[in-house]
Every structure is written in C-alpha cells, then in structure tokens.
Amino acid sequence: MLADLQRAEEFGSLSTGLLQVDSAAVIASLWSVRDDSTMILISRFCHLWQGEQLEPAEALRQAQL
C-alpha cells in the first residue's frame, strides 16, 4: 500500500509511518546506536525468527542475550 503523499508530513518517524500504512510491527531503538552492533543484533534476530521459527519477542530476547 502506498502512503498518502499529502499526509506524509504527519509521520513523526519512520516507525510511525510504517505502522500507519499497516505494517504488523516495527522494531526500533529509542536512541542512537552503532551500525555494527545493530547489524549483529538484527542478523541474529532474523536468524532466530525466520531460521529457528521462534516467536519475534523470544527471538529478540535471545538475540539481545
């Protein structure tokens, strides 16, 4: 679905915009993070979620550990 371009200025952040156009969920940080640390976390999360078939919350928890 394409976002209504006339309302684009209403999106406060990328996360808000994705949720407003019907994304099921968004994982985002509330502060600045290093690119390399984020890449490791998200890579591990995706492996656990998609590869190991864990629920997203559990995959994220295990990736953080």
N, C-alpha and C positions, 0 to 999 in steps of 0.2 A: 504494500500500500504506500502511495506517495503522500508525504505530509502536505497539508495545505500551505502553499508558499506565502499566502497573505498573513498566516498566523505564525510564521517562522520566528518572529521576534518574541513570541510568548514562551518559547522554550528557554528555561533558565540554564539548562546544561544539556549535554549530550544524553545523559541518563534520562532526564525528564522527557526529552524529545522522543527517545526510543520507547519509553513507556506510553507516551501519548499516542503513538502510532501502533499500539497493540503488541509490543514485544512482551513475551511472557515474563521476562525477568532481566535484570541488569546487575552485573557485579561491578562495583566501582569503589574507589578509595575516597575518603573524605579529606585527604591531604596529599601533598606531592610525594611521589615515591620514585625510587631509582628504576630506570628502564630494565637493567639486568635482573634485579630482584623480582620485578613484576613478571618478566618473561619466564623465570624459573617457576614462580608460583602458578601462573596461568597454564603453563605447559603441563605441570604436574596435575593441576585441577582437571584439565581436559583429558589427560590420560586416565585418571581415576573415574571420571564421569562417563566418558564415552567408551574407553577401553575396558575398564573394570566394571562398568554398569552400576556404579554407586549413585545414590541419590545426590543431587547437586550440593545440598547442605553438608552431607557427610564427606563428599569429595573435597569440598573447600576446606573443611575442618582438617582432614588428613593432609592435604597439601600444605596447610599452614604449619602443621607439626613438623 
